[in-house]
Amino acid sequence: MSVSDLTDSRAATDALLGILPQGRWSPQAVARFLTLAADRSVRQAVRRPRALTEITALHLGFLTLAHGRGRGWVAASWTLGALHLGMLEDRVRLSPADVLTLIRGNLPALAAGSGRWAGVVAIASDLADGHLARRQGTASPFGDYADSFADAAFWTWLVLRHEPSRAVRAAAITAWVIPVAAVTAASLTRGEMTDRPRPALLRPAATMQAIVAVRHLLRP
C-alpha cells in the first residue's frame, strides 16, 4: 500500500519520515519525501471536500477582518490547515473545537489580536476547544497538532510584539517555540513521529499563558 492510500495519519507520517534517514538525507530522499507528502496532502484534502470548503470559508472570513500583513498570516494558516486534513482521520468536516483553535491561531492577523484582552480570549478559547473536543468526542490528530501550533504562534507573536520584558520573552520562547522545534527535530532524526511531552503536574506553557495574558491586560 502506498503512503497516499494509508488511512491512519500516524502510520502515513511515520512512513514519510522514514524516507529521510533511510535515504541518508540525500537530495533524492528529500525530494521524494516532499513529493510524496504533497501528493498525500492533496489527495486527503480532495477526499474531504466538506472540510476543505469549511476551512476555506473560515479563512476567507479571516481575510475580510485581517489588517496589514495579517493577510499573509491567514494565507499561511489556510495552507497548513488544508494540507493536513488527512489528520482528521475518519472525520469529513471540522468540529467546533477545530474552528475555535483556528480562530485562536489567527488572532494575530485580526484587529482583536492587538487588544488588551487578546491573551484572555486566547486562554478562554484554548479551554473551550479542549472541553468541546472531549464532550463531543471529536478529538483528532488534526485538532491536537493545530492546538499546539496555534498556541505557539499566538503566544510567541504576542510576547515578541507587545511584551517589553526580555526575561518574559525568553521564557515564552522556551515554553512554546523550543518544544515544537525539539519534537520536530526528533521526529526528523528518528524517522517517525515523536510524541509531545505532556507533564502531569508542571505545565510551564500554561503558567506562561497566565503571566503574559495578565501583563498584557494590565499594561497601560
C-alpha positions in Angstrom: 0.0 0.0 0.0 1.3 3.4 -0.9 1.7 6.3 1.5 -1.2 8.1 -0.2 -3.5 5.2 0.5 -2.8 4.8 4.2 -5.9 5.8 6.2 -4.1 6.2 9.5 -2.3 9.6 9.6 0.3 8.5 12.2 1.3 5.5 10.0 1.4 7.7 6.9 3.6 10.3 8.7 5.9 7.6 10.0 6.3 6.1 6.5 7.1 9.6 5.1 9.6 10.5 7.8 11.3 7.1 7.4 12.3 8.1 3.8 14.8 10.7 5.1 17.1 8.6 7.3 16.7 5.6 5.0 18.0 7.8 2.2 20.6 9.3 4.4 19.2 12.7 3.8 20.3 12.8 0.2 18.8 15.3 -2.2 16.9 12.4 -3.8 15.5 11.3 -0.4 14.4 14.9 0.4 12.8 15.3 -3.0 11.0 12.0 -2.7 9.8 12.9 0.8 8.4 16.3 -0.3 6.8 14.9 -3.4 5.0 12.1 -1.6 4.0 14.4 1.3 2.5 16.9 -1.1 0.7 14.1 -3.1 -0.8 12.6 0.1 -1.9 16.1 1.4 -3.7 16.9 -1.8 -5.4 13.5 -2.1 -6.5 13.7 1.5 -7.9 17.2 1.0 -9.8 16.1 -2.1 -11.3 13.2 -0.2 -12.7 15.7 2.3 -14.4 18.3 0.2 -16.6 19.5 3.1 -13.7 20.0 5.4 -11.8 21.8 2.7 -14.8 24.0 2.0 -15.2 24.8 5.7 -11.5 25.7 6.2 -11.5 27.8 3.1 -14.7 29.7 4.1 -13.3 30.3 7.6 -10.1 31.7 6.3 -11.9 33.9 3.8 -13.7 35.3 6.8 -10.4 36.0 8.5 -9.2 37.7 5.3 -12.0 40.2 5.5 -11.0 41.1 9.0 -7.3 40.9 8.6 -5.2 44.1 8.8 -1.8 44.9 7.2 0.5 42.0 6.9 -2.2 39.8 8.5 -3.3 38.6 5.1 0.0 36.7 4.8 -0.6 35.1 8.2 -4.1 34.0 7.2 -2.8 32.5 3.9 -0.1 30.6 5.8 -2.7 29.3 8.2 -5.0 28.1 5.4 -2.1 26.4 3.6 -1.1 24.5 6.7 -4.7 23.5 7.6 -5.7 22.4 4.1 -2.5 20.3 3.7 -3.1 18.4 6.9 -6.8 17.5 6.6 -5.8 13.8 6.4 -5.2 14.2 10.2 -8.9 14.4 10.6 -8.8 10.6 10.3 -12.3 9.2 9.7 -14.0 12.7 10.0 -15.0 14.6 6.9 -15.6 18.0 8.4 -14.2 20.4 11.0 -15.5 20.3 14.5 -16.5 23.3 16.6 -13.3 22.7 18.6 -11.2 22.8 15.4 -12.8 26.1 14.5 -12.0 27.7 17.9 -8.4 26.5 17.5 -8.1 28.1 14.1 -9.6 31.3 15.3 -7.0 31.5 18.1 -4.2 30.8 15.7 -5.3 33.7 13.5 -5.8 36.3 16.2 -2.5 38.0 15.4 -3.9 38.7 11.9 -7.0 40.3 13.2 -7.5 43.7 14.9 -8.8 41.9 18.0 -5.4 40.3 18.4 -3.8 43.6 19.4 -6.5 44.4 22.0 -5.8 44.3 25.7 -8.0 41.3 26.2 -6.3 39.2 23.5 -4.4 36.9 25.9 -7.6 36.3 28.0 -9.5 35.5 24.8 -6.8 33.1 23.7 -6.9 31.3 27.1 -10.7 31.1 27.0 -10.7 29.6 23.5 -8.0 27.1 24.5 -10.0 25.9 27.4 -13.3 25.9 25.4 -11.9 23.9 22.4 -10.5 21.2 24.7 -13.8 20.9 26.6 -15.8 20.7 23.3 -13.4 18.1 21.8 -13.8 15.9 24.9 -17.5 16.4 25.3 -18.4 15.8 21.6 -15.8 13.1 21.1 -14.3 14.9 18.2 -10.6 14.8 19.2 -8.3 14.1 16.4 -4.6 14.4 15.4 -5.6 17.4 13.4 -7.1 19.2 16.4 -4.2 18.1 18.7 -1.5 19.5 16.5 -3.4 22.5 15.4 -3.9 23.4 19.0 -0.1 23.2 19.7 0.8 25.3 16.7 -2.0 27.8 17.4 -0.7 28.3 20.9 3.0 28.6 19.8 2.1 31.0 17.0 -0.2 33.3 19.0 1.7 33.5 22.3 5.1 33.9 20.6 3.7 36.7 18.4 2.1 38.4 21.4 5.3 38.5 23.5 7.5 39.5 20.6 5.1 42.2 19.5 3.9 43.6 22.9 6.0 42.2 25.8 8.7 44.7 26.9 10.4 42.4 29.3 13.3 40.4 27.8 13.1 37.8 30.5 9.4 37.2 29.8 10.1 37.0 26.1 12.9 34.5 26.6 10.7 32.4 28.9 7.9 32.4 26.3 10.3 31.2 23.6 11.4 28.4 26.0 7.8 27.4 26.8 6.4 27.4 23.2 8.9 27.5 20.4 11.6 25.2 21.8 9.3 22.2 22.5 7.8 22.4 18.9 11.3 22.7 17.4 12.6 19.8 19.6 9.8 17.5 18.7 10.1 18.3 15.0 13.9 17.7 15.1 13.5 14.4 17.0 10.8 13.2 14.5 13.0 14.0 11.5 16.1 12.4 13.1 14.3 9.2 14.2 12.3 8.9 11.1 9.0 8.6 13.0 6.6 10.9 14.9 7.8 11.8 18.4 5.0 12.4 20.9 4.9 15.8 22.6 5.8 15.7 26.3 2.7 16.0 28.5 3.8 16.8 32.1 1.2 15.7 34.6 1.8 18.4 37.2 4.1 21.2 36.0 2.8 22.9 32.9 5.2 25.8 32.0 3.3 26.8 28.9 0.0 27.2 30.8 1.8 29.2 33.5 3.4 31.4 30.9 0.0 32.0 29.3 -1.5 33.3 32.5 1.5 35.5 33.2 1.6 37.0 29.7 -2.2 37.5 29.5 -2.3 39.3 32.8 0.7 41.5 32.0 -0.9 42.4 28.6 -4.2 43.1 30.2 -2.8 45.4 32.9 -0.2 47.2 30.7 -1.1 50.9 30.2 
